[in-house]
Amino acid sequence: MKRSLFLAIAAIALVAVPSVSQAQLGLVKPFSLGVAGGGSLPMSDLSNDSNTGYNGTVAMAINLPFIPVGLRVDGAYNSFGSKAIADAKLHVMSATGNVVFRLPSIGVSPYLIGGAGLYMSGVSAPGATSSTENHLGWNAGAGVSLPLTVFKAFVEARYNRVSANGASMEFVPVTFGIMF
């Protein structure tokens, strides 16, 4: 009698207690790789001379267990067409280190991201010599992550500001990507 009562209580407890996901326990994958792409919007003075462009990104994330903070290293390529000169392009490549703060939620996971790094900008135009410059810059933004079966999809927007020779270059890539 006692044994069957114990088994009944154990069975009810297993059904009644909600299951806890690995993410809630802090058992997240420690490393993940990702790719992303999307549009890149010129801001401020850059919008006077450049059209909306495109963006491609590769990423490596380091997720820390039991805390909502992680690290992410991104390599990005942004390209903008010129409004004034046909076939002229502004290219911005960057390598940034970022801190990711995951906000508490269920299912779709919002996060904040920000960091700094090296930005290499270059201009190419037909019949002209290409030039490139290296500058430091920073970025800050937000995104949402959607866990799927094998990978996570994400959408994010980040404001980028690059200081260059007393002026600044500002743009916002809006990207869609996947993390493996």
MISE-398977 format. One record per residue: z, y negated, x negated of N, C-alpha, C, O in turn; residue in one letter. Coordinates in pm, whole numbers, padded with zeros to 5 digits. Example, Ala and Ser with C-alpha at 12.3 -4.5 7.8 and 13.67 -1.06 7.14 Angstrom:
BEGIN
     nZ     nY     nX    caZ    caY    caX     cZ     cY     cX     oZ     oY     oX residuo
  00780  00569 -01319  00780  00450 -01230  00780  00330 -01320  00846  00332 -01424       A
  00708  00225 -01285  00714  00106 -01367  00787 -00003 -01290  00804 -00114 -01341       S
//
This chain:
BEGIN
     nZ     nY     nX    caZ    caY    caX     cZ     cY     cX     oZ     oY     oX residuo
  00000  00118 -00082  00000  00000  00000  00000 -00126 -00087 -00078 -00218 -00065       M
  00090 -00126 -00187  00096 -00243 -00275 -00035 -00259 -00350 -00081 -00371 -00372       K
 -00095 -00148 -00390 -00219 -00155 -00467 -00332 -00212 -00380 -00407 -00297 -00428       R
 -00345 -00170 -00258 -00451 -00222 -00171 -00426 -00369 -00136 -00522 -00444 -00122       S
 -00303 -00411 -00122 -00271 -00552 -00099 -00309 -00636 -00220 -00366 -00744 -00206       L
 -00278 -00585 -00338 -00315 -00654 -00461 -00466 -00667 -00473 -00516 -00774 -00507       F
 -00542 -00560 -00445 -00688 -00564 -00451 -00745 -00661 -00347 -00842 -00731 -00375       L
 -00687 -00666 -00230 -00734 -00758 -00126 -00712 -00903 -00169 -00800 -00987 -00149       A
 -00597 -00933 -00227 -00568 -01070 -00274 -00663 -01107 -00389 -00713 -01219 -00394       I
 -00686 -01013 -00479 -00777 -01039 -00591 -00919 -01064 -00541 -00986 -01154 -00591       A
 -00964 -00987 -00443 -01098 -01005 -00388 -01111 -01141 -00318 -01212 -01209 -00335       A
 -01011 -01181 -00242 -01013 -01311 -00175 -01012 -01424 -00278 -01082 -01524 -00261       I
 -00934 -01408 -00383 -00928 -01511 -00488 -01062 -01526 -00557 -01104 -01638 -00585       A
 -01131 -01418 -00584 -01261 -01425 -00649 -01365 -01494 -00562 -01449 -01567 -00612       L
 -01359 -01472 -00433 -01454 -01534 -00341 -01417 -01680 -00315 -01505 -01765 -00307       V
 -01288 -01709 -00302 -01243 -01843 -00264 -01250 -01943 -00379 -01274 -02061 -00355       A
 -01230 -01898 -00501 -01230 -01990 -00615 -01375 -02023 -00650 -01454 -01932 -00672       V
 -01410 -02151 -00656 -01548 -02185 -00689 -01580 -02144 -00832 -01494 -02144 -00919       P
 -01705 -02109 -00852 -01745 -02070 -00987 -01753 -02194 -01075 -01785 -02303 -01028       S
 -01725 -02178 -01200 -01727 -02287 -01297 -01847 -02266 -01388 -01862 -02160 -01449       V
 -01932 -02367 -01396 -02051 -02353 -01479 -02015 -02369 -01627 -01908 -02418 -01662       S
 -02108 -02325 -01710 -02085 -02337 -01854 -02071 -02483 -01895 -01993 -02516 -01984       Q
 -02149 -02572 -01830 -02140 -02714 -01866 -02003 -02771 -01833 -01952 -02855 -01907       A
 -01941 -02725 -01722 -01809 -02774 -01686 -01705 -02727 -01787 -01605 -02795 -01809       Q
 -01727 -02612 -01847 -01634 -02561 -01947 -01658 -02621 -02085 -01582 -02595 -02178       L
 -01764 -02699 -02098 -01795 -02756 -02228 -01874 -02661 -02315 -01888 -02685 -02435       G
 -01926 -02553 -02257 -02002 -02456 -02333 -02150 -02491 -02328 -02231 -02414 -02277       L
 -02185 -02607 -02380 -02324 -02651 -02381 -02391 -02603 -02508 -02325 -02573 -02608       V
 -02523 -02597 -02504 -02596 -02558 -02625 -02567 -02662 -02733 -02581 -02781 -02708       K
 -02526 -02619 -02852 -02491 -02718 -02955 -02611 -02795 -03009 -02597 -02911 -03048       P
 -02729 -02734 -03011 -02850 -02802 -03060 -02962 -02782 -02960 -02975 -02676 -02899       F
 -03044 -02885 -02944 -03164 -02871 -02862 -03273 -02963 -02917 -03246 -03067 -02976       S
 -03397 -02921 -02895 -03514 -02997 -02937 -03590 -03040 -02813 -03585 -02973 -02710       L
 -03660 -03153 -02823 -03732 -03201 -02707 -03856 -03279 -02740 -03875 -03325 -02853       G
 -03942 -03294 -02639 -04061 -03378 -02647 -04067 -03461 -02520 -04021 -03418 -02414       V
 -04125 -03580 -02532 -04133 -03671 -02417 -04253 -03762 -02432 -04306 -03780 -02542       A
 -04295 -03821 -02322 -04404 -03917 -02323 -04400 -04002 -02199 -04334 -03969 -02101       G
 -04471 -04113 -02204 -04474 -04201 -02088 -04535 -04336 -02120 -04606 -04351 -02219       G
 -04505 -04432 -02036 -04555 -04568 -02055 -04458 -04652 -02133 -04338 -04624 -02137       G
 -04510 -04756 -02196 -04427 -04847 -02275 -04459 -04990 -02232 -04573 -05035 -02241       S
 -04357 -05061 -02185 -04375 -05195 -02130 -04337 -05301 -02233 -04223 -05303 -02279       L
 -04431 -05390 -02270 -04395 -05499 -02361 -04308 -05601 -02288 -04330 -05628 -02170       P
 -04211 -05657 -02357 -04120 -05755 -02297 -04126 -05885 -02378 -04176 -05886 -02490       M
 -04077 -05992 -02320 -04061 -06121 -02385 -04193 -06167 -02449 -04298 -06159 -02384       S
 -04189 -06215 -02573 -04309 -06266 -02640 -04416 -06160 -02659 -04535 -06192 -02659       D
 -04377 -06036 -02676 -04474 -05928 -02695 -04564 -05913 -02571 -04680 -05876 -02584       L
 -04510 -05942 -02453 -04589 -05929 -02330 -04697 -06037 -02320 -04793 -06020 -02244       S
 -04684 -06147 -02395 -04787 -06251 -02394 -04915 -06204 -02462 -05024 -06247 -02425       N
 -04902 -06116 -02563 -05016 -06075 -02643 -05058 -05931 -02622 -05169 -05893 -02662       D
 -04973 -05848 -02561 -05000 -05704 -02553 -05000 -05654 -02409 -04929 -05706 -02322       S
 -05081 -05553 -02386 -05086 -05484 -02257 -04983 -05372 -02255 -04926 -05337 -02358       N
 -04959 -05317 -02137 -04875 -05199 -02125 -04936 -05087 -02209 -05058 -05069 -02209       T
 -04852 -05014 -02279 -04900 -04910 -02369 -04847 -04774 -02332 -04809 -04749 -02217       G
 -04845 -04686 -02430 -04794 -04551 -02408 -04696 -04514 -02518 -04688 -04580 -02622       Y
 -04622 -04406 -02492 -04515 -04364 -02581 -04516 -04213 -02594 -04545 -04141 -02499       N
 -04484 -04165 -02713 -04460 -04024 -02738 -04334 -04011 -02822 -04314 -04090 -02914       G
 -04250 -03913 -02793 -04122 -03899 -02861 -04092 -03752 -02890 -04123 -03665 -02809       T
 -04033 -03727 -03006 -03974 -03596 -03037 -03825 -03622 -03061 -03787 -03727 -03113       V
 -03741 -03526 -03021 -03596 -03549 -03028 -03523 -03422 -03071 -03567 -03310 -03044       A
 -03411 -03443 -03139 -03317 -03335 -03170 -03180 -03382 -03125 -03132 -03487 -03168       M
 -03116 -03302 -03038 -02986 -03339 -02984 -02878 -03247 -03039 -02898 -03128 -03058       A
 -02762 -03307 -03064 -02643 -03233 -03105 -02538 -03260 -02998 -02491 -03373 -02982       I
 -02502 -03156 -02924 -02406 -03170 -02815 -02269 -03122 -02860 -02255 -03009 -02908       N
 -02170 -03207 -02846 -02034 -03173 -02888 -01961 -03102 -02775 -01965 -03149 -02661       L
 -01894 -02991 -02803 -01826 -02917 -02696 -01704 -02993 -02642 -01635 -03063 -02716       P
 -01679 -02977 -02514 -01560 -03026 -02445 -01550 -03177 -02432 -01454 -03226 -02373       F
 -01646 -03254 -02485 -01644 -03399 -02465 -01783 -03443 -02419 -01882 -03378 -02451       I
 -01791 -03552 -02344 -01920 -03592 -02287 -02008 -03674 -02383 -02104 -03737 -02339       P
 -01976 -03673 -02511 -02051 -03752 -02608 -02132 -03659 -02697 -02082 -03558 -02744       V
 -02257 -03695 -02719 -02343 -03619 -02808 -02421 -03713 -02898 -02412 -03835 -02884       G
 -02496 -03657 -02990 -02579 -03734 -03082 -02723 -03692 -03062 -02751 -03576 -03030       L
 -02815 -03785 -03082 -02957 -03752 -03071 -03036 -03833 -03172 -03018 -03954 -03185       R
 -03124 -03764 -03243 -03215 -03828 -03339 -03353 -03826 -03276 -03402 -03720 -03236       V
 -03417 -03942 -03267 -03549 -03954 -03205 -03651 -04007 -03304 -03622 -04096 -03384       D
 -03769 -03953 -03297 -03886 -04009 -03364 -03984 -04048 -03254 -04022 -03964 -03173       G
 -04025 -04173 -03250 -04108 -04221 -03141 -04231 -04294 -03192 -04230 -04353 -03300       A
 -04336 -04290 -03112 -04460 -04363 -03140 -04496 -04440 -03013 -04511 -04381 -02906       Y
 -04510 -04572 -03026 -04551 -04658 -02915 -04678 -04731 -02956 -04691 -04774 -03070       N
 -04772 -04744 -02862 -04897 -04815 -02890 -04924 -04912 -02777 -04909 -04878 -02660       S
 -04966 -05034 -02813 -04997 -05138 -02716 -05135 -05195 -02747 -05168 -05219 -02863       F
 -05216 -05216 -02643 -05345 -05282 -02661 -05328 -05433 -02662 -05231 -05486 -02607       G
 -05422 -05501 -02726 -05417 -05646 -02734 -05485 -05710 -02613 -05586 -05659 -02566       S
 -05429 -05820 -02563 -05489 -05894 -02453 -05602 -05984 -02502 -05695 -06014 -02427       K
 -05595 -06028 -02629 -05690 -06127 -02680 -05806 -06066 -02757 -05919 -06114 -02746       A
 -05782 -05962 -02835 -05885 -05905 -02922 -05917 -05764 -02874 -05829 -05678 -02866       I
 -06044 -05741 -02843 -06086 -05608 -02796 -06063 -05504 -02905 -06090 -05530 -03022       A
 -06015 -05389 -02867 -05991 -05274 -02955 -05881 -05297 -03059 -05861 -05211 -03146       D
 -05809 -05408 -03054 -05695 -05429 -03145 -05573 -05359 -03085 -05555 -05359 -02963       A
 -05492 -05300 -03169 -05374 -05225 -03123 -05253 -05260 -03208 -05263 -05284 -03328       K
 -05138 -05260 -03142 -05010 -05269 -03211 -04946 -05131 -03201 -04931 -05077 -03092       L
 -04909 -05074 -03314 -04844 -04943 -03320 -04702 -04961 -03370 -04680 -05032 -03468       H
 -04607 -04898 -03305 -04467 -04904 -03347 -04414 -04761 -03357 -04403 -04692 -03256       V
 -04382 -04718 -03479 -04317 -04588 -03499 -04171 -04613 -03530 -04138 -04712 -03597       M
 -04084 -04526 -03483 -03941 -04547 -03508 -03871 -04415 -03534 -03911 -04309 -03485       S
 -03766 -04424 -03611 -03672 -04313 -03633 -03534 -04370 -03606 -03487 -04457 -03678       A
 -03469 -04321 -03500 -03341 -04376 -03458 -03235 -04268 -03444 -03264 -04154 -03409       T
 -03112 -04307 -03471 -02995 -04224 -03443 -02925 -04282 -03322 -02901 -04403 -03316       G
 -02892 -04197 -03224 -02839 -04245 -03097 -02714 -04169 -03056 -02696 -04053 -03091       N
 -02629 -04238 -02983 -02512 -04176 -02920 -02545 -04160 -02772 -02592 -04255 -02708       V
 -02521 -04042 -02717 -02547 -04013 -02576 -02413 -03990 -02507 -02334 -03907 -02552       V
 -02388 -04063 -02400 -02265 -04046 -02321 -02304 -03991 -02185 -02365 -04062 -02104       F
 -02269 -03866 -02159 -02301 -03801 -02032 -02198 -03841 -01927 -02078 -03823 -01947       R
 -02245 -03894 -01816 -02157 -03933 -01707 -02126 -03810 -01621 -02213 -03725 -01603       L
 -02005 -03800 -01569 -01968 -03682 -01491 -02048 -03676 -01360 -02061 -03775 -01289       P
 -02101 -03557 -01330 -02177 -03537 -01207 -02202 -03387 -01187 -02168 -03305 -01272       S
 -02261 -03356 -01074 -02299 -03218 -01044 -02450 -03215 -01024 -02504 -03297 -00951       I
 -02518 -03121 -01088 -02663 -03109 -01075 -02733 -03207 -01166 -02734 -03189 -01288       G
 -02793 -03312 -01108 -02860 -03414 -01188 -02754 -03488 -01269 -02655 -03536 -01213       V
 -02775 -03498 -01400 -02674 -03557 -01489 -02719 -03692 -01543 -02809 -03696 -01628       S
 -02661 -03802 -01499 -02693 -03932 -01557 -02628 -03948 -01694 -02524 -03888 -01721       P
 -02690 -04028 -01780 -02633 -04053 -01913 -02672 -04192 -01962 -02771 -04250 -01917       Y
 -02594 -04242 -02054 -02622 -04367 -02124 -02658 -04330 -02267 -02602 -04236 -02323       L
 -02751 -04405 -02327 -02794 -04375 -02464 -02815 -04506 -02538 -02863 -04604 -02480       I
 -02780 -04509 -02665 -02800 -04627 -02746 -02787 -04594 -02893 -02717 -04500 -02930       G
 -02855 -04670 -02976 -02848 -04646 -03119 -02929 -04747 -03197 -02969 -04851 -03144       G
 -02952 -04715 -03323 -03024 -04805 -03412 -03107 -04723 -03509 -03086 -04602 -03525       A
 -03200 -04790 -03575 -03281 -04719 -03672 -03388 -04806 -03734 -03385 -04928 -03726       G
 -03484 -04738 -03796 -03594 -04802 -03867 -03717 -04802 -03778 -03755 -04699 -03723       L
 -03781 -04919 -03765 -03902 -04934 -03687 -04013 -04979 -03781 -03996 -05076 -03855       Y
 -04127 -04910 -03779 -04242 -04947 -03860 -04353 -04993 -03766 -04408 -04913 -03689       M
 -04386 -05121 -03772 -04489 -05175 -03684 -04615 -05205 -03764 -04609 -05246 -03879       S
 -04727 -05182 -03700 -04855 -05208 -03765 -04957 -05256 -03664 -04949 -05224 -03546       G
 -05053 -05333 -03713 -05160 -05385 -03630 -05291 -05334 -03686 -05315 -05340 -03806       V
 -05377 -05284 -03598 -05511 -05243 -03640 -05612 -05310 -03549 -05595 -05314 -03427       S
 -05718 -05364 -03610 -05825 -05431 -03536 -05957 -05398 -03605 -05961 -05382 -03727       A
 -06064 -05388 -03529 -06193 -05358 -03591 -06235 -05467 -03689 -06228 -05586 -03657       P
 -06277 -05426 -03807 -06322 -05521 -03910 -06211 -05591 -03985 -06238 -05678 -04067       G
 -06086 -05555 -03959 -05973 -05620 -04025 -05892 -05515 -04101 -05894 -05396 -04067       A
 -05823 -05560 -04203 -05736 -05471 -04279 -05607 -05448 -04200 -05544 -05542 -04153       T
 -05570 -05322 -04188 -05446 -05288 -04116 -05325 -05327 -04200 -05328 -05319 -04323       S
 -05221 -05370 -04132 -05097 -05405 -04203 -04980 -05340 -04133 -04980 -05323 -04011       S
 -04878 -05303 -04210 -04756 -05245 -04153 -04634 -05312 -04214 -04637 -05359 -04328       T
 -04528 -05315 -04136 -04401 -05371 -04182 -04288 -05284 -04133 -04296 -05225 -04024       E
 -04181 -05273 -04211 -04060 -05199 -04172 -03950 -05297 -04137 -03925 -05394 -04208       N
 -03883 -05270 -04025 -03773 -05355 -03980 -03666 -05270 -03914 -03693 -05160 -03865       H
 -03544 -05322 -03912 -03435 -05254 -03841 -03436 -05299 -03695 -03475 -05411 -03663       L
 -03392 -05210 -03609 -03386 -05242 -03467 -03281 -05158 -03398 -03218 -05073 -03459       G
 -03263 -05184 -03269 -03167 -05109 -03190 -03225 -05083 -03051 -03323 -05144 -03010       W
 -03162 -04990 -02980 -03207 -04957 -02845 -03087 -04922 -02758 -02983 -04880 -02808       N
 -03102 -04941 -02629 -02998 -04905 -02532 -03066 -04878 -02399 -03161 -04947 -02360       A
 -03016 -04777 -02329 -03077 -04746 -02201 -02998 -04642 -02123 -02882 -04614 -02152       G
 -03066 -04586 -02024 -03004 -04486 -01937 -03109 -04386 -01895 -03229 -04412 -01898       A
 -03061 -04270 -01854 -03152 -04167 -01808 -03081 -04068 -01718 -02960 -04078 -01695       G
 -03158 -03974 -01668 -03104 -03864 -01590 -03163 -03734 -01643 -03280 -03728 -01680       V
 -03079 -03632 -01647 -03119 -03500 -01694 -03110 -03403 -01578 -03012 -03402 -01504       S
 -03213 -03321 -01563 -03217 -03223 -01455 -03222 -03084 -01517 -03325 -03046 -01573       L
 -03114 -03007 -01507 -03114 -02874 -01565 -03206 -02780 -01487 -03192 -02764 -01365       P
 -03301 -02720 -01558 -03390 -02621 -01498 -03355 -02485 -01558 -03253 -02473 -01626       L
 -03436 -02385 -01536 -03399 -02250 -01579 -03387 -02235 -01730 -03282 -02196 -01779       T
 -03492 -02266 -01805 -03492 -02244 -01949 -03469 -02374 -02027 -03421 -02371 -02140       V
 -03503 -02485 -01968 -03492 -02613 -02037 -03440 -02719 -01941 -03422 -02693 -01821       F
 -03416 -02838 -01994 -03373 -02952 -01912 -03484 -03056 -01913 -03536 -03091 -02018       K
 -03519 -03104 -01796 -03613 -03216 -01785 -03531 -03345 -01783 -03417 -03346 -01736       A
 -03589 -03452 -01834 -03519 -03580 -01830 -03617 -03695 -01811 -03734 -03685 -01846       F
 -03566 -03803 -01755 -03638 -03929 -01741 -03544 -04037 -01791 -03427 -04041 -01753       V
 -03595 -04124 -01878 -03510 -04232 -01929 -03591 -04356 -01957 -03713 -04351 -01977       E
 -03522 -04469 -01959 -03579 -04597 -01997 -03484 -04660 -02098 -03362 -04661 -02079       A
 -03542 -04713 -02207 -03460 -04774 -02311 -03519 -04907 -02355 -03638 -04918 -02384       R
 -03435 -05007 -02360 -03473 -05136 -02414 -03466 -05126 -02566 -03364 -05086 -02621       Y
 -03576 -05161 -02635 -03582 -05162 -02782 -03600 -05305 -02830 -03682 -05380 -02775       N
 -03524 -05343 -02931 -03537 -05477 -02990 -03546 -05461 -03140 -03459 -05401 -03204       R
 -03652 -05517 -03196 -03677 -05508 -03339 -03678 -05650 -03395 -03756 -05734 -03350       V
 -03593 -05677 -03493 -03589 -05808 -03557 -03693 -05811 -03668 -03694 -05724 -03756       S
 -03782 -05911 -03663 -03890 -05919 -03761 -03914 -06063 -03801 -03963 -06143 -03721       A
 -03882 -06096 -03923 -03913 -06227 -03981 -03869 -06344 -03894 -03947 -06435 -03867       N
 -03746 -06343 -03851 -03691 -06452 -03772 -03728 -06446 -03624 -03681 -06529 -03546       G
 -03811 -06351 -03586 -03848 -06335 -03445 -03805 -06195 -03401 -03743 -06121 -03478       A
 -03838 -06160 -03279 -03805 -06025 -03234 -03920 -05968 -03151 -03997 -06041 -03089       S
 -03928 -05837 -03152 -04025 -05764 -03073 -03944 -05679 -02976 -03854 -05606 -03017       M
 -03976 -05687 -02847 -03898 -05618 -02745 -03992 -05537 -02655 -04096 -05587 -02613       E
 -03953 -05412 -02626 -04031 -05329 -02536 -03942 -05223 -02473 -03834 -05191 -02524       F
 -03988 -05169 -02360 -03912 -05069 -02286 -04002 -04949 -02259 -04087 -04954 -02170       V
 -03985 -04840 -02335 -04056 -04718 -02300 -03985 -04646 -02184 -03863 -04634 -02183       P
 -04063 -04600 -02089 -04012 -04518 -01978 -04072 -04380 -02000 -04193 -04362 -01988       V
 -03987 -04283 -02031 -04037 -04152 -02073 -03989 -04039 -01982 -03882 -04046 -01922       T
 -04072 -03936 -01974 -04039 -03811 -01908 -04050 -03703 -02015 -04148 -03697 -02089       F
 -03949 -03618 -02024 -03953 -03516 -02128 -03878 -03390 -02092 -03821 -03377 -01983       G
 -03880 -03296 -02186 -03806 -03171 -02171 -03730 -03143 -02299 -03778 -03173 -02409       I
 -03610 -03085 -02285 -03528 -03043 -02398 -03514 -02891 -02390 -03482 -02835 -02285       M
 -03540 -02825 -02503 -03529 -02679 -02511 -03397 -02639 -02571 -03370 -02519 -02586       F
//
